[in-house]
């Protein structure tokens, strides 16, 4: 329950910031998104491009982490996929009602096999590395900070990014235990390096057992 209350607290604090402290929406959100998609570096710093596109990676990471959950009628993948469009609000709703679990109940569905696929994991890893190389080599933290102060969309997507980061850390130990992995120092390596730690974990984690297992 303490973990759930912590998740609710950070979610509420994040959206209090968005609603009360984020800069006013200038009304040019659509134009800004177009500039990001076109990688217009005159209008959009590469670090902004990196974070914007990583928000497409985070939901897939959470699908890969949660689709194996056995929560009865509560299906994790619907909440995780919907976070691609609605942000992390639906994901946090699922996490609040989710029961922690160590074991995995087979059989593996097609969606589970997709989430377990090392091809999927490697594609996410390479995409993340490519975005980071571009963002950190071409971008400016000062420019990102200035944009964050005046641009509503950048402000909101930064909060969204951080909330995905916290959500991943909250479910990581469960996924490690159901794969018979020790929750040791490697946990912090995966949990504390945003996105890169998560996709690296997806690459190196052992597969789920093919048979029925319980904690």
ZIZI-V106328 format. One record per pair of residues at least 12 apart in sequence whose C-alpha atoms are under 7 Angstrom apart, sorted by the first residue. I is the first residue (numbers start at 0). J is the second residue. Records with the same first field share a line. If there is no record, write none. Layout:
I: J ; J
This chain:
3: 95
10: 162
13: 158
17: 155
21: 151 ; 154
22: 148 ; 149 ; 150 ; 151
23: 151
24: 151
28: 152
35: 48
44: 138 ; 139 ; 142 ; 143
45: 133 ; 134 ; 137 ; 138
46: 134 ; 135 ; 138 ; 139 ; 143
47: 143
49: 130 ; 131 ; 134
51: 156
54: 160
55: 83
56: 123
57: 163
58: 79 ; 80 ; 82 ; 83
60: 198
61: 79 ; 167
62: 76 ; 79 ; 80 ; 114
63: 114 ; 115
64: 174
66: 111
67: 103 ; 111
69: 104
70: 97 ; 98
75: 93
78: 90 ; 93
86: 159
87: 159 ; 162 ; 163
99: 173
100: 173
101: 173 ; 176 ; 177 ; 214
102: 177 ; 212 ; 213 ; 214
103: 177 ; 211 ; 212 ; 213
104: 211 ; 212
105: 209 ; 210 ; 211
115: 206
117: 202
120: 198 ; 201 ; 202
121: 202
123: 198
124: 195 ; 198 ; 199
127: 195
164: 193
168: 190
178: 205 ; 206 ; 207
